[in-house]
Amino acid sequence: MAQIENNKKTIRMDMTPLVDLAFLLLTFFVLTSTLTKQQAIDLTFPPKCIDCPITPANGMTILFKRDKLYYAVGDYIKNPTKIIASKDIIKELTLTKKAFNKMDKELNIVVMPDDSTSYESVISVIDALNITDNHRFVIQDVNPSSSLVMRNTR
């Protein structure tokens, strides 16, 4: 039996042009791409003021109960019937601001998210405040009296 001679030549591939092309493409896409700007909400902080408290009695309070939105104008702790469920907070903010402007008062807004409120709900309220040009607001934890009032609210 005759033995068949295997005359395979080894193939050597030069990778230099492929590496050059890869770096040219990388350079092209890095130089021609635009970096995205991070979108953030601009918060303006008022100067420290000791004798100008923001209380529920002199403004509007926005409360949350498991991502449902409620608002109250005036002192809702003394009068819990003032708490109203809101479907359109932008409309309510606009009407309340107009009413305060007629009385020559500045609208102070207190936003009180509870522990079950999602971050998205709070951000949507801050967006609504910015849309309606309300810049005097504070975000604070729910105090015990507000928590008790909200527990009894449907």
Phi, psi and omega in degrees: 000130183274139181272132181273129182276132182264104182257056178275133177266142178283137181261127178247123182254129179274118184270355184301312179296327179292319178293320177300315179297319180298316179291324176296317178295317179300313178298317180300311184289328177292318183284331184265347181279154176251140179277139181281143178277137177287135179263125181221158178271129177277120177255128176257127181258131179285162176293155180296130182224121184276323187259022178231072183287146174258110182238163178299334183291332184249036179181213183238140178243131177250120184244153178239144172219102184050054178067005170271142187256130177232154175218158178214138176252125182093194185277097182279344181287320177284331182228085184296347179287350178284348182283123185236135175288139184241134173258331181231090185292331179296317178298316181295320178295319180296314180296318180293320179296319178298319180296319179290325178295325177296329179271006183056040176241153176266136183280120175258132184239132177247121178257123183237089174279143176265185184293335182269000182283135179280156178299322181299322180294319179293318179296322179294326176290319178297321175299316179297322177295319178291322179297319182272008175062038174258109185250358178259085178219159178224142176254123181220162179291156178288127178276165185301322180292322177293321179297319178294318179295317182290332178295328180270357181273138177273000000 
